[in-house]
Amino acid sequence: MQLHQFRHSAFCEKVRLILAVKGLHADLIEVVPGMGQVALFRLSGQRQVPVLVDGEEVLADSTEIALYLEQRHPQPPLLPADGAARARVLLMEDWADTALAAGVRQALWQAAVADPVLRSALLPEATPSPLRRLVGALPGGVLAPLNDTVSEVINPLQASQLHRNLDQLLVLVRHSSYLEGERLTLADLAVVAQLSLLLFAADAGAPLAGRGVRGFGDNPLYGPLFAWRDRILAELGRG
């Protein structure tokens, strides 16, 4: 198998976690921004990552990939056999991929505008060095208008919503080891992947490891939430 990815995409991280749970290997193909995405379009009919290639099968979208891998490699299961529990897992995965992801993306974008080290490190690994240096050297003030243009500034209402989401997750992980039932599910992996962009885990590598989004990753109230994330990563040999 091949996984076409950006290393610091939460959706690619979700697929990597699924592969780890299933004990599957995939060659990681880092997509080059621009021309690499043209090649990806020829392969999959769209330009977004992740894309999984498994023999003749070419799958885009992390949820579609998850369902495919669950069907082809059912052990260990990431979806409960019970219909109601399965529905809850899939609903929480969708929430993590949409509502939670939107808040995380906005918070991370705003942090990257203010932090040249962060925005340079977040570029795909295949980004040419001259472009990486250029992006890192741009003053935050130059990027601020772009921030407004693409509506990615996290406003107070959005920040409050992200805090509320994290608060509710904190309640869940304080009462149970997993988000649904007594074993790891797709819901846990989807949430863990998003949390990894608010506070980068040790395996994110320098200079990202331990760096967090101000107000979220460095908030001591969320320490147990990130500890839960790190425990799951450790279960998968990522600690």
N, C-alpha and C positions, 0 to 999 in steps of 0.2 A: 504493500500500500504506500501511497504518497499523500502527504498532507501539505497542500499549498497554503501558506500562512503568512501573517505578520506576527512576530514573536509576542508583541505586547498588545495584541487584540484579546479582549476578554472572551470573545466567541471562539477564537482559536485555542485559547487556554482551556475552555470547556471541553473541546474535542480532545485535546491532549490528555486531560484528566480521565475522560471516558476510555481512551486507549490504555491508559495506565491501569485502570480498574480491570479491564478485560484482559490484561496481559498481552496486548497486541503491539506490534511494532509497525511504525510507518516512517518512511524517510521524510524528513521535514524539508520542504522546499520553500525557502524565503522568497517571497514575491518582490521583485524590484518595482518600486512605484513608477507609474507611467507605462513604459514599454512592457514591463512584466505583467501589468494588468491587461494590456492588449492581448498578450499570449494567453492569459487566463480566460479572457473572453472567448478566444478561439477554442479553448478546451472545454469550457463549461457553459458558455452562452451568457455570462455575466462577469462583472469585474470585482466582485466582493469576495473576501476570504471569510471563513475557510472553505476550501474545496478539497474533498477527499476523492482520490482515484484508487479504486480497488479492482484490478483487472480491467474489464470492459465497463465497469460502473464508474460514473462520474457524478458526484453528489455535491451540491452547494447547500449552504445554510446549516448552522450547527444543530438545529433540532432535527432536520431531515437526516443528517449524518448520525445523530444519536439514535434515532429510531431504526435506521438501517443496521447499525452495529448491534443494537439490542436484538434485532431479529436474526442476524447472521451469527452472532456470538452471544447467546443468551446467558452464559455463565461467566461471572456471577451476575445476577439480574440487577438492573438499575431501575426497573419499573416493577411495582408490586403486582402480585397475581390478583389480589382483591380489586374489583372494579372501582370501588369508591376511593380506595387508597391510591390507585393508579391515577384516577382523575385529579386528586389533590396534588399529586407530584407533578403532573403535566401542567396544571394551572399555576403552580408556584414556579415551575421552570419558565413558563411564558411570562409571568410577572417579572421574574429576574431579568429576562432577555429584553423586556420592553420598559416598564416603568422604572425599575431599579437601574437598568442600564442607562436610561436617558439622564437620570440625575447624576450618576457616576460620571458619565461622559462630559456633562456640562461642568461639573466640579473639576474634573481633571483638565479640561481645556482651559479653564480660567487659571488654574495653578500653572499650567505650562506657559501661558502668556506672560506671567510674572517671573518665571524661572527659566533662564536660558539652558541650564544644565538639564532640567527635566524635559523640555521640549526637544532638545537635541537627542537625548537618550531614548525618547519614545519613538523616534523615527524607525521605520522598518530596518532590520539589520542590513539589508541589501542596498540601502540608500547610498548613493555615491558620496564619498568623503567631502568633495567640494560643496555639495548641497547641504550636507549635515553641518558643515562649518558655517555656511551662510545662514541657515535657520537658527543655529545657536547664537550667532552674532547679532541677529536683528533685535533692536530695542523693543521692549514690551509695548511701548507706545505706538510703534508701527503696526503691531498686530492687533491692538485694541479695536480699531475701526472694523477690521475683518471679523473680530469677535462679535461685534454688534450686528454686522451684516448677516452673518449666518445664524444669528439668534442663539448663540451657544453660551452667552453669559448666564451664569446661574444667579437669578435674582433672589431676593429674600424669600419669596413664596416657595420657589423651587428648592432653596436651601433648607427651608423648614420641612418641606415634604421629604427630602432625603434624610434629614435627621429623624423624622417620624418613622420612616421605613427602617432605618438602622435600629431605632429604639425597639420596634416590634420584633425585629430579628433577634435582638439581644434577649428579649423575653423568651423567645422560643428556644434559643440555644442554652439558656440557663436552666431550662426545665427538661431538656432532653438532649441526648448526644447527637441526634439527627433530626431533620426537619419533618420527617414522616416515618413513623414506626421506629423499629429498633435496628435498622441497618441503613447503610449508605444508599442513597437514591440519586436519580438525575437532578432532583431539586437541590440537593446539597451541592452538587458540582456546579450547577448554574450560578448559585449564590456565591460560592467560593471564588469562581472566576471573576465575578464583578468586584468582590471585595479586594481582589488582588490589584486593582487599579487605584484603590484609595490608600492602601499601604502596601508597598511592594515587598514581597517575601524575599527570603534570603537568596533563593535560587534565581531571582531576577538579574543578579550580577551587578557589578559596579557600572555606573554610579547610582543605580536605582534602588538597590537593596536597602531596605529600611527607610526609604524616602516616602513620605506620605503627603496627601493633599491636606493643606492646612485647614483646621477646623473639623476634620473627619479622621484622617489617618493618625493625627497626633492628639486626638481627643481621648483622655484617659478613661472616660466613661465607656468607650468602645473597646477597651483593652480585652475584655472577655470574648468579644465577638471575633477579634482578630486571632485570639488564642484558639478559639474553636476552629477557625479557618486553618491555622497552622497545624492543629492536631490532625485534621483530615488530610492535609498535604503530607504529613509525616506517615499516616497510614498508607499512603500511596508511594512511599519512598522518596517524597519530594522535600522532606524536612531538612 
